[in-house]
Structure formats: C-alpha cells, structure tokens
Amino acid sequence: MHRPDLGEGFLVAFRRREAPHTTVEFRLRGLDPRAQYQVEDADTGRRRRMSGKALAEEGLRIDLPRPHTSRLIFYRKSGR
C-alpha cells in the first residue's frame, strides 16, 4: 500500500497456519531509489533506515516464526 503523493506506505505480512516458510523478503516498488526511508515495525517498535534502492532490490525481510501470525510495517521517505 504505497502512497507516492506522500512518499510513504505500509506492508502487512500474514503467515498462514500451514505455511512452511518463516522468513520472506518483500521487494517494494514505486520508491525513490536515491532516497532514504524510515522503516518501522509496528509490532516490535524496531526502526531502521534503508535506501529505496535496497528496499526494491534486496527487499525487506520479514520474520514470522509462529504460524497464524502477522506483521505490520510502515515506511516513510526521510529527509524531506
């Protein structure tokens, strides 16, 4: 859910009960590759800065170790 007019958005990741994978990398689209983004995990409170290029090419790694859980991540363009 990217808002290009605001330079921010969010990602919701779900792990189904039968899902075998505990970690997934999401490559975000529509970001400015030259910009820095503040990424915040709403569930843990962990914050970090990542470049738009890294978010698009390497992806955002989400760990969901327990089945039937979810994670909410917000991101916002920094330095405006």
mmJSON file of the N, C-alpha and C atoms, coordinates in Angstrom:
{"data_MODEL":{"atom_site":{
"group_PDB":["ATOM","ATOM","ATOM","ATOM","ATOM","ATOM","ATOM","ATOM","ATOM","ATOM","ATOM","ATOM","ATOM","ATOM","ATOM","ATOM","ATOM","ATOM","ATOM","ATOM","ATOM","ATOM","ATOM","ATOM","ATOM","ATOM","ATOM","ATOM","ATOM","ATOM","ATOM","ATOM","ATOM","ATOM","ATOM","ATOM","ATOM","ATOM","ATOM","ATOM","ATOM","ATOM","ATOM","ATOM","ATOM","ATOM","ATOM","ATOM","ATOM","ATOM","ATOM","ATOM","ATOM","ATOM","ATOM","ATOM","ATOM","ATOM","ATOM","ATOM","ATOM","ATOM","ATOM","ATOM","ATOM","ATOM","ATOM","ATOM","ATOM","ATOM","ATOM","ATOM","ATOM","ATOM","ATOM","ATOM","ATOM","ATOM","ATOM","ATOM","ATOM","ATOM","ATOM","ATOM","ATOM","ATOM","ATOM","ATOM","ATOM","ATOM","ATOM","ATOM","ATOM","ATOM","ATOM","ATOM","ATOM","ATOM","ATOM","ATOM","ATOM","ATOM","ATOM","ATOM","ATOM","ATOM","ATOM","ATOM","ATOM","ATOM","ATOM","ATOM","ATOM","ATOM","ATOM","ATOM","ATOM","ATOM","ATOM","ATOM","ATOM","ATOM","ATOM","ATOM","ATOM","ATOM","ATOM","ATOM","ATOM","ATOM","ATOM","ATOM","ATOM","ATOM","ATOM","ATOM","ATOM","ATOM","ATOM","ATOM","ATOM","ATOM","ATOM","ATOM","ATOM","ATOM","ATOM","ATOM","ATOM","ATOM","ATOM","ATOM","ATOM","ATOM","ATOM","ATOM","ATOM","ATOM","ATOM","ATOM","ATOM","ATOM","ATOM","ATOM","ATOM","ATOM","ATOM","ATOM","ATOM","ATOM","ATOM","ATOM","ATOM","ATOM","ATOM","ATOM","ATOM","ATOM","ATOM","ATOM","ATOM","ATOM","ATOM","ATOM","ATOM","ATOM","ATOM","ATOM","ATOM","ATOM","ATOM","ATOM","ATOM","ATOM","ATOM","ATOM","ATOM","ATOM","ATOM","ATOM","ATOM","ATOM","ATOM","ATOM","ATOM","ATOM","ATOM","ATOM","ATOM","ATOM","ATOM","ATOM","ATOM","ATOM","ATOM","ATOM","ATOM","ATOM","ATOM","ATOM","ATOM","ATOM","ATOM","ATOM","ATOM","ATOM","ATOM","ATOM","ATOM","ATOM","ATOM","ATOM","ATOM","ATOM","ATOM","ATOM","ATOM","ATOM","ATOM","ATOM"],
"id":[1,2,3,4,5,6,7,8,9,10,11,12,13,14,15,16,17,18,19,20,21,22,23,24,25,26,27,28,29,30,31,32,33,34,35,36,37,38,39,40,41,42,43,44,45,46,47,48,49,50,51,52,53,54,55,56,57,58,59,60,61,62,63,64,65,66,67,68,69,70,71,72,73,74,75,76,77,78,79,80,81,82,83,84,85,86,87,88,89,90,91,92,93,94,95,96,97,98,99,100,101,102,103,104,105,106,107,108,109,110,111,112,113,114,115,116,117,118,119,120,121,122,123,124,125,126,127,128,129,130,131,132,133,134,135,136,137,138,139,140,141,142,143,144,145,146,147,148,149,150,151,152,153,154,155,156,157,158,159,160,161,162,163,164,165,166,167,168,169,170,171,172,173,174,175,176,177,178,179,180,181,182,183,184,185,186,187,188,189,190,191,192,193,194,195,196,197,198,199,200,201,202,203,204,205,206,207,208,209,210,211,212,213,214,215,216,217,218,219,220,221,222,223,224,225,226,227,228,229,230,231,232,233,234,235,236,237,238,239,240],
"type_symbol":["N","C","C","N","C","C","N","C","C","N","C","C","N","C","C","N","C","C","N","C","C","N","C","C","N","C","C","N","C","C","N","C","C","N","C","C","N","C","C","N","C","C","N","C","C","N","C","C","N","C","C","N","C","C","N","C","C","N","C","C","N","C","C","N","C","C","N","C","C","N","C","C","N","C","C","N","C","C","N","C","C","N","C","C","N","C","C","N","C","C","N","C","C","N","C","C","N","C","C","N","C","C","N","C","C","N","C","C","N","C","C","N","C","C","N","C","C","N","C","C","N","C","C","N","C","C","N","C","C","N","C","C","N","C","C","N","C","C","N","C","C","N","C","C","N","C","C","N","C","C","N","C","C","N","C","C","N","C","C","N","C","C","N","C","C","N","C","C","N","C","C","N","C","C","N","C","C","N","C","C","N","C","C","N","C","C","N","C","C","N","C","C","N","C","C","N","C","C","N","C","C","N","C","C","N","C","C","N","C","C","N","C","C","N","C","C","N","C","C","N","C","C","N","C","C","N","C","C","N","C","C","N","C","C","N","C","C","N","C","C"],
"label_atom_id":["N","CA","C","N","CA","C","N","CA","C","N","CA","C","N","CA","C","N","CA","C","N","CA","C","N","CA","C","N","CA","C","N","CA","C","N","CA","C","N","CA","C","N","CA","C","N","CA","C","N","CA","C","N","CA","C","N","CA","C","N","CA","C","N","CA","C","N","CA","C","N","CA","C","N","CA","C","N","CA","C","N","CA","C","N","CA","C","N","CA","C","N","CA","C","N","CA","C","N","CA","C","N","CA","C","N","CA","C","N","CA","C","N","CA","C","N","CA","C","N","CA","C","N","CA","C","N","CA","C","N","CA","C","N","CA","C","N","CA","C","N","CA","C","N","CA","C","N","CA","C","N","CA","C","N","CA","C","N","CA","C","N","CA","C","N","CA","C","N","CA","C","N","CA","C","N","CA","C","N","CA","C","N","CA","C","N","CA","C","N","CA","C","N","CA","C","N","CA","C","N","CA","C","N","CA","C","N","CA","C","N","CA","C","N","CA","C","N","CA","C","N","CA","C","N","CA","C","N","CA","C","N","CA","C","N","CA","C","N","CA","C","N","CA","C","N","CA","C","N","CA","C","N","CA","C","N","CA","C","N","CA","C","N","CA","C","N","CA","C","N","CA","C","N","CA","C","N","CA","C"],
"label_alt_id":[null,null,null,null,null,null,null,null,null,null,null,null,null,null,null,null,null,null,null,null,null,null,null,null,null,null,null,null,null,null,null,null,null,null,null,null,null,null,null,null,null,null,null,null,null,null,null,null,null,null,null,null,null,null,null,null,null,null,null,null,null,null,null,null,null,null,null,null,null,null,null,null,null,null,null,null,null,null,null,null,null,null,null,null,null,null,null,null,null,null,null,null,null,null,null,null,null,null,null,null,null,null,null,null,null,null,null,null,null,null,null,null,null,null,null,null,null,null,null,null,null,null,null,null,null,null,null,null,null,null,null,null,null,null,null,null,null,null,null,null,null,null,null,null,null,null,null,null,null,null,null,null,null,null,null,null,null,null,null,null,null,null,null,null,null,null,null,null,null,null,null,null,null,null,null,null,null,null,null,null,null,null,null,null,null,null,null,null,null,null,null,null,null,null,null,null,null,null,null,null,null,null,null,null,null,null,null,null,null,null,null,null,null,null,null,null,null,null,null,null,null,null,null,null,null,null,null,null,null,null,null,null,null,null,null,null,null,null,null,null],
"label_comp_id":["MET","MET","MET","HIS","HIS","HIS","ARG","ARG","ARG","PRO","PRO","PRO","ASP","ASP","ASP","LEU","LEU","LEU","GLY","GLY","GLY","GLU","GLU","GLU","GLY","GLY","GLY","PHE","PHE","PHE","LEU","LEU","LEU","VAL","VAL","VAL","ALA","ALA","ALA","PHE","PHE","PHE","ARG","ARG","ARG","ARG","ARG","ARG","ARG","ARG","ARG","GLU","GLU","GLU","ALA","ALA","ALA","PRO","PRO","PRO","HIS","HIS","HIS","THR","THR","THR","THR","THR","THR","VAL","VAL","VAL","GLU","GLU","GLU","PHE","PHE","PHE","ARG","ARG","ARG","LEU","LEU","LEU","ARG","ARG","ARG","GLY","GLY","GLY","LEU","LEU","LEU","ASP","ASP","ASP","PRO","PRO","PRO","ARG","ARG","ARG","ALA","ALA","ALA","GLN","GLN","GLN","TYR","TYR","TYR","GLN","GLN","GLN","VAL","VAL","VAL","GLU","GLU","GLU","ASP","ASP","ASP","ALA","ALA","ALA","ASP","ASP","ASP","THR","THR","THR","GLY","GLY","GLY","ARG","ARG","ARG","ARG","ARG","ARG","ARG","ARG","ARG","ARG","ARG","ARG","MET","MET","MET","SER","SER","SER","GLY","GLY","GLY","LYS","LYS","LYS","ALA","ALA","ALA","LEU","LEU","LEU","ALA","ALA","ALA","GLU","GLU","GLU","GLU","GLU","GLU","GLY","GLY","GLY","LEU","LEU","LEU","ARG","ARG","ARG","ILE","ILE","ILE","ASP","ASP","ASP","LEU","LEU","LEU","PRO","PRO","PRO","ARG","ARG","ARG","PRO","PRO","PRO","HIS","HIS","HIS","THR","THR","THR","SER","SER","SER","ARG","ARG","ARG","LEU","LEU","LEU","ILE","ILE","ILE","PHE","PHE","PHE","TYR","TYR","TYR","ARG","ARG","ARG","LYS","LYS","LYS","SER","SER","SER","GLY","GLY","GLY","ARG","ARG","ARG"],
"label_asym_id":["A","A","A","A","A","A","A","A","A","A","A","A","A","A","A","A","A","A","A","A","A","A","A","A","A","A","A","A","A","A","A","A","A","A","A","A","A","A","A","A","A","A","A","A","A","A","A","A","A","A","A","A","A","A","A","A","A","A","A","A","A","A","A","A","A","A","A","A","A","A","A","A","A","A","A","A","A","A","A","A","A","A","A","A","A","A","A","A","A","A","A","A","A","A","A","A","A","A","A","A","A","A","A","A","A","A","A","A","A","A","A","A","A","A","A","A","A","A","A","A","A","A","A","A","A","A","A","A","A","A","A","A","A","A","A","A","A","A","A","A","A","A","A","A","A","A","A","A","A","A","A","A","A","A","A","A","A","A","A","A","A","A","A","A","A","A","A","A","A","A","A","A","A","A","A","A","A","A","A","A","A","A","A","A","A","A","A","A","A","A","A","A","A","A","A","A","A","A","A","A","A","A","A","A","A","A","A","A","A","A","A","A","A","A","A","A","A","A","A","A","A","A","A","A","A","A","A","A","A","A","A","A","A","A","A","A","A","A","A","A"],
"label_entity_id":["1","1","1","1","1","1","1","1","1","1","1","1","1","1","1","1","1","1","1","1","1","1","1","1","1","1","1","1","1","1","1","1","1","1","1","1","1","1","1","1","1","1","1","1","1","1","1","1","1","1","1","1","1","1","1","1","1","1","1","1","1","1","1","1","1","1","1","1","1","1","1","1","1","1","1","1","1","1","1","1","1","1","1","1","1","1","1","1","1","1","1","1","1","1","1","1","1","1","1","1","1","1","1","1","1","1","1","1","1","1","1","1","1","1","1","1","1","1","1","1","1","1","1","1","1","1","1","1","1","1","1","1","1","1","1","1","1","1","1","1","1","1","1","1","1","1","1","1","1","1","1","1","1","1","1","1","1","1","1","1","1","1","1","1","1","1","1","1","1","1","1","1","1","1","1","1","1","1","1","1","1","1","1","1","1","1","1","1","1","1","1","1","1","1","1","1","1","1","1","1","1","1","1","1","1","1","1","1","1","1","1","1","1","1","1","1","1","1","1","1","1","1","1","1","1","1","1","1","1","1","1","1","1","1","1","1","1","1","1","1"],
"label_seq_id":[1,1,1,2,2,2,3,3,3,4,4,4,5,5,5,6,6,6,7,7,7,8,8,8,9,9,9,10,10,10,11,11,11,12,12,12,13,13,13,14,14,14,15,15,15,16,16,16,17,17,17,18,18,18,19,19,19,20,20,20,21,21,21,22,22,22,23,23,23,24,24,24,25,25,25,26,26,26,27,27,27,28,28,28,29,29,29,30,30,30,31,31,31,32,32,32,33,33,33,34,34,34,35,35,35,36,36,36,37,37,37,38,38,38,39,39,39,40,40,40,41,41,41,42,42,42,43,43,43,44,44,44,45,45,45,46,46,46,47,47,47,48,48,48,49,49,49,50,50,50,51,51,51,52,52,52,53,53,53,54,54,54,55,55,55,56,56,56,57,57,57,58,58,58,59,59,59,60,60,60,61,61,61,62,62,62,63,63,63,64,64,64,65,65,65,66,66,66,67,67,67,68,68,68,69,69,69,70,70,70,71,71,71,72,72,72,73,73,73,74,74,74,75,75,75,76,76,76,77,77,77,78,78,78,79,79,79,80,80,80],
"pdbx_PDB_ins_code":[null,null,null,null,null,null,null,null,null,null,null,null,null,null,null,null,null,null,null,null,null,null,null,null,null,null,null,null,null,null,null,null,null,null,null,null,null,null,null,null,null,null,null,null,null,null,null,null,null,null,null,null,null,null,null,null,null,null,null,null,null,null,null,null,null,null,null,null,null,null,null,null,null,null,null,null,null,null,null,null,null,null,null,null,null,null,null,null,null,null,null,null,null,null,null,null,null,null,null,null,null,null,null,null,null,null,null,null,null,null,null,null,null,null,null,null,null,null,null,null,null,null,null,null,null,null,null,null,null,null,null,null,null,null,null,null,null,null,null,null,null,null,null,null,null,null,null,null,null,null,null,null,null,null,null,null,null,null,null,null,null,null,null,null,null,null,null,null,null,null,null,null,null,null,null,null,null,null,null,null,null,null,null,null,null,null,null,null,null,null,null,null,null,null,null,null,null,null,null,null,null,null,null,null,null,null,null,null,null,null,null,null,null,null,null,null,null,null,null,null,null,null,null,null,null,null,null,null,null,null,null,null,null,null,null,null,null,null,null,null],
"Cartn_x":[0.834,0.0,0.892,1.308,2.228,1.463,1.787,1.215,2.314,2.478,3.548,3.416,2.19,1.992,2.533,2.625,3.135,4.542,4.994,6.304,6.322,5.192,5.107,4.074,4.057,3.096,3.244,2.619,2.719,2.632,3.038,3.046,2.479,1.565,1.04,1.391,2.105,2.5,1.75,1.223,0.497,1.181,1.243,1.714,0.538,0.189,-0.907,-0.467,-1.426,-1.166,-0.284,-0.5,0.251,1.494,1.792,2.92,4.248,5.073,6.329,7.449,7.361,8.433,8.231,9.312,9.233,9.718,10.442,11.005,10.706,10.325,10.061,10.67,11.178,11.695,10.762,10.285,9.381,10.15,10.153,10.771,9.702,9.921,8.932,9.093,7.99,8.006,7.493,7.9,7.404,8.169,9.261,10.044,11.124,11.593,12.694,13.991,14.707,15.917,17.029,17.004,18.046,17.706,16.484,16.029,16.274,16.295,16.346,14.933,14.616,13.302,13.439,12.582,12.482,11.478,11.91,11.071,10.787,9.524,9.155,8.256,8.644,7.839,6.866,5.587,4.585,4.417,4.771,4.599,5.732,6.949,8.103,8.614,8.249,8.755,10.133,10.721,12.055,11.992,12.966,13.074,14.439,14.472,15.737,15.587,16.74,16.765,17.278,16.631,17.047,16.874,17.703,17.569,16.427,15.853,14.825,15.373,16.64,17.274,17.351,17.77,17.865,16.483,15.486,14.138,13.587,13.965,13.491,14.291,15.602,16.45,16.697,17.012,17.291,16.022,15.132,13.865,13.882,12.708,12.504,12.229,13.099,12.976,12.006,11.02,10.008,10.102,10.258,10.298,8.986,8.373,7.164,7.396,8.047,8.433,7.266,6.138,4.995,3.901,3.303,2.181,1.009,0.215,-1.016,-0.739,0.308,0.659,0.759,0.938,1.064,2.051,2.454,3.379,2.96,2.957,2.607,3.846,4.225,5.412,5.01,5.469,5.27,6.599,6.55,7.771,7.443,8.443,8.274,9.57,9.48,10.638,11.256,12.557,13.256,13.821,14.134,14.869,14.093,12.825,12.039,12.135],
"Cartn_y":[-1.157,0.0,1.237,1.634,2.763,4.021,5.137,6.439,7.309,7.32,8.104,9.6,10.084,11.51,11.893,10.935,11.191,10.636,9.767,9.134,8.134,7.5,6.541,5.468,4.471,3.389,2.374,1.228,0.159,-1.2,-2.197,-3.579,-4.427,-5.313,-6.267,-7.652,-8.41,-9.775,-10.754,-11.797,-12.828,-14.178,-14.956,-16.337,-17.247,-18.038,-18.981,-20.126,-20.777,-21.857,-22.96,-23.309,-24.401,-23.935,-22.657,-22.13,-22.678,-23.25,-23.835,-22.814,-21.662,-20.671,-19.707,-19.413,-18.481,-17.079,-16.969,-15.686,-15.457,-14.221,-13.838,-12.466,-12.221,-10.902,-10.277,-9.077,-8.349,-7.227,-7.218,-6.136,-5.088,-3.899,-2.834,-2.085,-1.687,-0.981,0.438,1.291,2.656,3.628,3.156,4.017,4.753,5.853,6.614,5.886,5.34,4.569,5.398,6.722,7.598,8.07,7.854,8.356,7.341,7.854,7.024,6.917,5.765,5.537,5.076,5.609,5.166,4.014,2.85,1.656,1.301,1.164,0.854,-0.369,-1.308,-2.488,-2.118,-2.03,-1.612,-2.622,-3.869,-4.91,-4.928,-4.664,-4.716,-3.336,-2.306,-0.96,-0.727,-1.742,-1.608,-0.661,0.259,1.218,1.083,1.321,1.334,2.174,2.61,3.374,2.469,2.562,1.784,2.663,2.414,3.168,2.587,3.426,2.953,1.878,2.026,1.024,-0.329,-0.342,-1.595,-2.224,-1.408,-1.932,-2.557,-1.987,-2.506,-3.719,-3.689,-4.747,-5.904,-5.592,-6.636,-7.071,-6.139,-6.428,-6.2,-6.225,-6.056,-7.438,-7.879,-9.218,-9.202,-10.083,-10.206,-11.617,-11.694,-12.98,-13.19,-14.319,-14.725,-16.153,-16.307,-17.64,-18.542,-17.946,-18.768,-18.745,-19.893,-19.929,-19.088,-18.648,-17.911,-16.581,-15.869,-14.561,-13.549,-12.286,-11.228,-10.181,-9.303,-8.223,-7.0,-5.829,-4.564,-3.685,-3.244,-2.434,-1.122,-0.011,1.303,1.785,2.525,3.15,4.571,5.436,6.849,7.4,8.147,8.78,9.763,9.675,10.545,11.767,12.77,13.927,14.862,14.979,15.919,17.29],
"Cartn_z":[0.0,0.0,0.0,-1.166,-1.317,-1.706,-1.028,-1.359,-1.949,-3.278,-3.887,-3.606,-3.432,-3.151,-1.775,-0.856,0.489,0.71,-0.198,-0.033,1.108,1.349,2.447,2.141,3.006,2.84,3.948,3.737,4.724,4.05,4.796,4.329,5.45,5.114,6.078,5.572,6.401,6.039,6.939,6.337,7.073,6.879,7.922,7.793,8.107,7.132,7.321,8.231,8.791,9.733,9.134,7.879,7.247,6.479,6.477,5.695,6.232,5.365,5.819,6.029,5.381,5.445,6.614,7.323,8.455,8.083,6.975,6.549,5.07,4.758,3.371,3.152,1.944,1.58,0.558,0.882,0.007,-0.677,-1.996,-2.755,-3.025,-2.48,-2.59,-3.906,-4.482,-5.768,-5.608,-6.534,-6.567,-5.681,-5.058,-4.179,-4.956,-4.418,-4.998,-4.648,-5.622,-5.315,-4.676,-4.867,-4.296,-2.886,-2.449,-1.146,-0.032,1.191,2.393,2.954,3.516,4.092,5.533,6.379,7.769,7.766,8.211,8.225,9.681,10.031,11.413,11.486,12.326,12.597,13.711,13.388,14.365,15.49,15.245,16.26,17.273,16.826,17.734,18.121,17.34,17.585,16.984,16.372,15.771,14.578,14.535,13.428,12.785,11.488,10.766,9.511,8.996,7.747,6.648,5.503,4.338,3.108,2.118,0.866,0.041,-0.796,-1.71,-2.634,-3.008,-3.867,-3.165,-1.895,-1.137,-0.947,-0.646,-0.452,-1.735,-2.875,-4.152,-4.633,-4.449,-4.998,-4.029,-2.782,-1.79,-1.071,-0.889,-0.246,1.249,1.81,3.238,3.814,4.696,5.275,6.452,6.384,7.429,8.009,9.326,10.023,10.763,10.506,11.218,11.715,12.854,13.322,13.723,14.099,14.51,13.446,13.175,12.23,12.727,11.764,12.024,12.737,12.272,12.822,11.685,12.046,11.036,11.532,10.608,10.936,10.142,10.785,10.156,10.122,8.923,8.71,8.037,8.598,7.983,7.423,6.319,5.805,5.358,5.508,5.174,4.623,3.562,2.967,3.961,4.172,5.137,4.448,5.268,4.771,3.887,4.114,3.306,3.872],
"occupancy":[1.0,1.0,1.0,1.0,1.0,1.0,1.0,1.0,1.0,1.0,1.0,1.0,1.0,1.0,1.0,1.0,1.0,1.0,1.0,1.0,1.0,1.0,1.0,1.0,1.0,1.0,1.0,1.0,1.0,1.0,1.0,1.0,1.0,1.0,1.0,1.0,1.0,1.0,1.0,1.0,1.0,1.0,1.0,1.0,1.0,1.0,1.0,1.0,1.0,1.0,1.0,1.0,1.0,1.0,1.0,1.0,1.0,1.0,1.0,1.0,1.0,1.0,1.0,1.0,1.0,1.0,1.0,1.0,1.0,1.0,1.0,1.0,1.0,1.0,1.0,1.0,1.0,1.0,1.0,1.0,1.0,1.0,1.0,1.0,1.0,1.0,1.0,1.0,1.0,1.0,1.0,1.0,1.0,1.0,1.0,1.0,1.0,1.0,1.0,1.0,1.0,1.0,1.0,1.0,1.0,1.0,1.0,1.0,1.0,1.0,1.0,1.0,1.0,1.0,1.0,1.0,1.0,1.0,1.0,1.0,1.0,1.0,1.0,1.0,1.0,1.0,1.0,1.0,1.0,1.0,1.0,1.0,1.0,1.0,1.0,1.0,1.0,1.0,1.0,1.0,1.0,1.0,1.0,1.0,1.0,1.0,1.0,1.0,1.0,1.0,1.0,1.0,1.0,1.0,1.0,1.0,1.0,1.0,1.0,1.0,1.0,1.0,1.0,1.0,1.0,1.0,1.0,1.0,1.0,1.0,1.0,1.0,1.0,1.0,1.0,1.0,1.0,1.0,1.0,1.0,1.0,1.0,1.0,1.0,1.0,1.0,1.0,1.0,1.0,1.0,1.0,1.0,1.0,1.0,1.0,1.0,1.0,1.0,1.0,1.0,1.0,1.0,1.0,1.0,1.0,1.0,1.0,1.0,1.0,1.0,1.0,1.0,1.0,1.0,1.0,1.0,1.0,1.0,1.0,1.0,1.0,1.0,1.0,1.0,1.0,1.0,1.0,1.0,1.0,1.0,1.0,1.0,1.0,1.0,1.0,1.0,1.0,1.0,1.0,1.0],
"B_iso_or_equiv":[0.0,0.0,0.0,0.0,0.0,0.0,0.0,0.0,0.0,0.0,0.0,0.0,0.0,0.0,0.0,0.0,0.0,0.0,0.0,0.0,0.0,0.0,0.0,0.0,0.0,0.0,0.0,0.0,0.0,0.0,0.0,0.0,0.0,0.0,0.0,0.0,0.0,0.0,0.0,0.0,0.0,0.0,0.0,0.0,0.0,0.0,0.0,0.0,0.0,0.0,0.0,0.0,0.0,0.0,0.0,0.0,0.0,0.0,0.0,0.0,0.0,0.0,0.0,0.0,0.0,0.0,0.0,0.0,0.0,0.0,0.0,0.0,0.0,0.0,0.0,0.0,0.0,0.0,0.0,0.0,0.0,0.0,0.0,0.0,0.0,0.0,0.0,0.0,0.0,0.0,0.0,0.0,0.0,0.0,0.0,0.0,0.0,0.0,0.0,0.0,0.0,0.0,0.0,0.0,0.0,0.0,0.0,0.0,0.0,0.0,0.0,0.0,0.0,0.0,0.0,0.0,0.0,0.0,0.0,0.0,0.0,0.0,0.0,0.0,0.0,0.0,0.0,0.0,0.0,0.0,0.0,0.0,0.0,0.0,0.0,0.0,0.0,0.0,0.0,0.0,0.0,0.0,0.0,0.0,0.0,0.0,0.0,0.0,0.0,0.0,0.0,0.0,0.0,0.0,0.0,0.0,0.0,0.0,0.0,0.0,0.0,0.0,0.0,0.0,0.0,0.0,0.0,0.0,0.0,0.0,0.0,0.0,0.0,0.0,0.0,0.0,0.0,0.0,0.0,0.0,0.0,0.0,0.0,0.0,0.0,0.0,0.0,0.0,0.0,0.0,0.0,0.0,0.0,0.0,0.0,0.0,0.0,0.0,0.0,0.0,0.0,0.0,0.0,0.0,0.0,0.0,0.0,0.0,0.0,0.0,0.0,0.0,0.0,0.0,0.0,0.0,0.0,0.0,0.0,0.0,0.0,0.0,0.0,0.0,0.0,0.0,0.0,0.0,0.0,0.0,0.0,0.0,0.0,0.0,0.0,0.0,0.0,0.0,0.0,0.0],
"pdbx_formal_charge":[null,null,null,null,null,null,null,null,null,null,null,null,null,null,null,null,null,null,null,null,null,null,null,null,null,null,null,null,null,null,null,null,null,null,null,null,null,null,null,null,null,null,null,null,null,null,null,null,null,null,null,null,null,null,null,null,null,null,null,null,null,null,null,null,null,null,null,null,null,null,null,null,null,null,null,null,null,null,null,null,null,null,null,null,null,null,null,null,null,null,null,null,null,null,null,null,null,null,null,null,null,null,null,null,null,null,null,null,null,null,null,null,null,null,null,null,null,null,null,null,null,null,null,null,null,null,null,null,null,null,null,null,null,null,null,null,null,null,null,null,null,null,null,null,null,null,null,null,null,null,null,null,null,null,null,null,null,null,null,null,null,null,null,null,null,null,null,null,null,null,null,null,null,null,null,null,null,null,null,null,null,null,null,null,null,null,null,null,null,null,null,null,null,null,null,null,null,null,null,null,null,null,null,null,null,null,null,null,null,null,null,null,null,null,null,null,null,null,null,null,null,null,null,null,null,null,null,null,null,null,null,null,null,null,null,null,null,null,null,null],
"auth_seq_id":[1,1,1,2,2,2,3,3,3,4,4,4,5,5,5,6,6,6,7,7,7,8,8,8,9,9,9,10,10,10,11,11,11,12,12,12,13,13,13,14,14,14,15,15,15,16,16,16,17,17,17,18,18,18,19,19,19,20,20,20,21,21,21,22,22,22,23,23,23,24,24,24,25,25,25,26,26,26,27,27,27,28,28,28,29,29,29,30,30,30,31,31,31,32,32,32,33,33,33,34,34,34,35,35,35,36,36,36,37,37,37,38,38,38,39,39,39,40,40,40,41,41,41,42,42,42,43,43,43,44,44,44,45,45,45,46,46,46,47,47,47,48,48,48,49,49,49,50,50,50,51,51,51,52,52,52,53,53,53,54,54,54,55,55,55,56,56,56,57,57,57,58,58,58,59,59,59,60,60,60,61,61,61,62,62,62,63,63,63,64,64,64,65,65,65,66,66,66,67,67,67,68,68,68,69,69,69,70,70,70,71,71,71,72,72,72,73,73,73,74,74,74,75,75,75,76,76,76,77,77,77,78,78,78,79,79,79,80,80,80],
"auth_comp_id":["MET","MET","MET","HIS","HIS","HIS","ARG","ARG","ARG","PRO","PRO","PRO","ASP","ASP","ASP","LEU","LEU","LEU","GLY","GLY","GLY","GLU","GLU","GLU","GLY","GLY","GLY","PHE","PHE","PHE","LEU","LEU","LEU","VAL","VAL","VAL","ALA","ALA","ALA","PHE","PHE","PHE","ARG","ARG","ARG","ARG","ARG","ARG","ARG","ARG","ARG","GLU","GLU","GLU","ALA","ALA","ALA","PRO","PRO","PRO","HIS","HIS","HIS","THR","THR","THR","THR","THR","THR","VAL","VAL","VAL","GLU","GLU","GLU","PHE","PHE","PHE","ARG","ARG","ARG","LEU","LEU","LEU","ARG","ARG","ARG","GLY","GLY","GLY","LEU","LEU","LEU","ASP","ASP","ASP","PRO","PRO","PRO","ARG","ARG","ARG","ALA","ALA","ALA","GLN","GLN","GLN","TYR","TYR","TYR","GLN","GLN","GLN","VAL","VAL","VAL","GLU","GLU","GLU","ASP","ASP","ASP","ALA","ALA","ALA","ASP","ASP","ASP","THR","THR","THR","GLY","GLY","GLY","ARG","ARG","ARG","ARG","ARG","ARG","ARG","ARG","ARG","ARG","ARG","ARG","MET","MET","MET","SER","SER","SER","GLY","GLY","GLY","LYS","LYS","LYS","ALA","ALA","ALA","LEU","LEU","LEU","ALA","ALA","ALA","GLU","GLU","GLU","GLU","GLU","GLU","GLY","GLY","GLY","LEU","LEU","LEU","ARG","ARG","ARG","ILE","ILE","ILE","ASP","ASP","ASP","LEU","LEU","LEU","PRO","PRO","PRO","ARG","ARG","ARG","PRO","PRO","PRO","HIS","HIS","HIS","THR","THR","THR","SER","SER","SER","ARG","ARG","ARG","LEU","LEU","LEU","ILE","ILE","ILE","PHE","PHE","PHE","TYR","TYR","TYR","ARG","ARG","ARG","LYS","LYS","LYS","SER","SER","SER","GLY","GLY","GLY","ARG","ARG","ARG"],
"auth_asym_id":["A","A","A","A","A","A","A","A","A","A","A","A","A","A","A","A","A","A","A","A","A","A","A","A","A","A","A","A","A","A","A","A","A","A","A","A","A","A","A","A","A","A","A","A","A","A","A","A","A","A","A","A","A","A","A","A","A","A","A","A","A","A","A","A","A","A","A","A","A","A","A","A","A","A","A","A","A","A","A","A","A","A","A","A","A","A","A","A","A","A","A","A","A","A","A","A","A","A","A","A","A","A","A","A","A","A","A","A","A","A","A","A","A","A","A","A","A","A","A","A","A","A","A","A","A","A","A","A","A","A","A","A","A","A","A","A","A","A","A","A","A","A","A","A","A","A","A","A","A","A","A","A","A","A","A","A","A","A","A","A","A","A","A","A","A","A","A","A","A","A","A","A","A","A","A","A","A","A","A","A","A","A","A","A","A","A","A","A","A","A","A","A","A","A","A","A","A","A","A","A","A","A","A","A","A","A","A","A","A","A","A","A","A","A","A","A","A","A","A","A","A","A","A","A","A","A","A","A","A","A","A","A","A","A","A","A","A","A","A","A"],
"auth_atom_id":["N","CA","C","N","CA","C","N","CA","C","N","CA","C","N","CA","C","N","CA","C","N","CA","C","N","CA","C","N","CA","C","N","CA","C","N","CA","C","N","CA","C","N","CA","C","N","CA","C","N","CA","C","N","CA","C","N","CA","C","N","CA","C","N","CA","C","N","CA","C","N","CA","C","N","CA","C","N","CA","C","N","CA","C","N","CA","C","N","CA","C","N","CA","C","N","CA","C","N","CA","C","N","CA","C","N","CA","C","N","CA","C","N","CA","C","N","CA","C","N","CA","C","N","CA","C","N","CA","C","N","CA","C","N","CA","C","N","CA","C","N","CA","C","N","CA","C","N","CA","C","N","CA","C","N","CA","C","N","CA","C","N","CA","C","N","CA","C","N","CA","C","N","CA","C","N","CA","C","N","CA","C","N","CA","C","N","CA","C","N","CA","C","N","CA","C","N","CA","C","N","CA","C","N","CA","C","N","CA","C","N","CA","C","N","CA","C","N","CA","C","N","CA","C","N","CA","C","N","CA","C","N","CA","C","N","CA","C","N","CA","C","N","CA","C","N","CA","C","N","CA","C","N","CA","C","N","CA","C","N","CA","C","N","CA","C","N","CA","C","N","CA","C","N","CA","C","N","CA","C"],
"pdbx_PDB_model_num":[1,1,1,1,1,1,1,1,1,1,1,1,1,1,1,1,1,1,1,1,1,1,1,1,1,1,1,1,1,1,1,1,1,1,1,1,1,1,1,1,1,1,1,1,1,1,1,1,1,1,1,1,1,1,1,1,1,1,1,1,1,1,1,1,1,1,1,1,1,1,1,1,1,1,1,1,1,1,1,1,1,1,1,1,1,1,1,1,1,1,1,1,1,1,1,1,1,1,1,1,1,1,1,1,1,1,1,1,1,1,1,1,1,1,1,1,1,1,1,1,1,1,1,1,1,1,1,1,1,1,1,1,1,1,1,1,1,1,1,1,1,1,1,1,1,1,1,1,1,1,1,1,1,1,1,1,1,1,1,1,1,1,1,1,1,1,1,1,1,1,1,1,1,1,1,1,1,1,1,1,1,1,1,1,1,1,1,1,1,1,1,1,1,1,1,1,1,1,1,1,1,1,1,1,1,1,1,1,1,1,1,1,1,1,1,1,1,1,1,1,1,1,1,1,1,1,1,1,1,1,1,1,1,1,1,1,1,1,1,1]
}}}
